[in-house]
Amino acid sequence: MKKLFFIGFLCSVFAVHAQDTLLLSYNDLVQMMPSQNLQIQSNELKFKLAKASFYKSVGKALPTLGMGIKRYELSGYTQSTTGEFVEVEKNNEWNGKSFRLSWDLSELLFNSVAEKKGVKAAFYNKETGNIDEQIKVYISYYQVVASQEKEKAIASFVSKNTEIVAQLRLQVSAGLRLQSELLLAQSNLNNLKIKLLQQQQITTELSQQLLSTLNVGGNYILKTDCDFYANNTIAINDFNLEEKLNNRFELQQLNSEVSAMKWKKNRVFYGLLLPQISFGMNDGLLGPINQDAFGNQNIMTTTLMWSVPLGNIFPAGNYKTESSLYKLKTLEKQQLERQCIKRMLEPNDIAKPVLFFASDQSSGCTAQNYVVDGGVVN
């Protein structure tokens, strides 16, 4: 049994020494987050996707350029300026190049503006998500730092108590102290060693959570380089507090989303009033119909065309859909403006009070109703 225990101990020692040590300072953490944290990378990609959607709408607003070869055939008779009828069967070709430019004003005005508002909303959403993720990483980092500091404190107690036990052992052998005092000191030392092992386990778990958040692969022993006791005081005041709350990214995002919804809603109805504009030109060679056989003819065309899908007028399902989405987003904005914290609640905001009242920490609370609504002001 002792041999098995010794072999297991050696394996654990070799496993620990096989790990690499990763020194992580606060500055290193700040630099690693944008490139290592998967959630922050996801937020950046979602923002780029919103920008790509805006560029796509701008591309639709640009004119469509068409180029090609056209061939016309003429048949029958035509009347000349002298009143004579001329057979045109023999002059039935017109070969030449052409181009055409067209704009969809509805795409240009409504969709482009709506997508631009969407990009602004995506920016605020990205910043909000990044800040939330950074806070989680910072909390995880300082939990590791605090755990390591606690580990150092317990190790210091273990070192001091080891000296005390050694001194008591000498005093007991000299008959100066009682054996019971030595046993009590030894018991306290063993208890501290157990606490040290437990704290080391907590530090390892917190370190692995932090490394997982930073998407760092490999088997590392994390060491932090941080002055935990530095006095970095930040002054916080309530000057212009209402203005600061109204400028929160969550509320700015919702304002942009409401504006984008409004433009999309108006596009379905008012976009029908805007035409499609196109300009074109054809040129080529035409056989002699009172013209030079090798003469050049240029035909310029200008078109204004209204495409009116009757389904957008009756039963107007698209308009009603966009109008309902706009009203829902407006109600969400009004609800957020009534809140003190100016952000939408998350499931975690509800779970924390429930956990508190379900635990022994709320043993002194009786017959109380606690409202979790973000501070709604009526």
ZISULUR-V674212 format. One line per field, one symbol per residue. phi: phi as a letter, one per 40 degrees, with the letter a starting at -180 (. if undefined). burial: I if it has 24 or more other ideal C-beta (glycine too) atoms within 12 Angstrom, else O. A space follows every 10 residues. Layout:
BEGIN
phi = ???
burial = ???
END
This chain:
BEGIN
phi = .ccccccccc cccccccccc cbcbcccccc ccdccbcccc cccccccccc cccccccccc ccccbbbibb bbbbagbbbc ccgccbcbcc bbbababaaa babbcccccc cccccccccc cccccccccc cccccccccc cccccccccc cccccccccc cccccccccc ccccgcbccc cccccccccc cccccccccc cccccccccc ccccfcchbb bcbcbaccbc cccbcbbbcf cccccccdcc cccccccccc cccccccccc ccccccbaba abaibbccbf bccbcbbbbb bbbbbbbbcc cccacgcccc cccccccccc cccccccccc cfaccbdccc cccccccccc cbcccbfbbb cbbggcbc
burial = OOOOOOOOOO OOOOOOOOOO OIOIOOOOIO OIIOOIIOII OOIIOIIOOI OOIIOOIOOI IOOOOOOOOO OOOOOOOOOO OOOOOOOIOO OOOIOOOIII OIIIIIIIII IIIIIIIIII IIIIIIIIII OOIIOIIOOI IIIIIOIIOO IOOIOOOIOO IOOOIOOIOO OOOOOOOOOO OIOOIOOOIO OIOOOIOOII OOIIOIIIOI IOIIOIOOOO IIOIOIOOOO OOOOOOOOOO OOOOIOOIII IIIIIIIIII IIIIIIIIIO IIOIOIIOOI OIOOIIIOIO OOOOOOOOOO OOOOOOOOOO OIOOOOOOIO OIOOOIOOIO OIIOOIIOIO IIIIIOOOOO OOOOOOOOOO OOOOOOOOOO OOOIOOOO
END
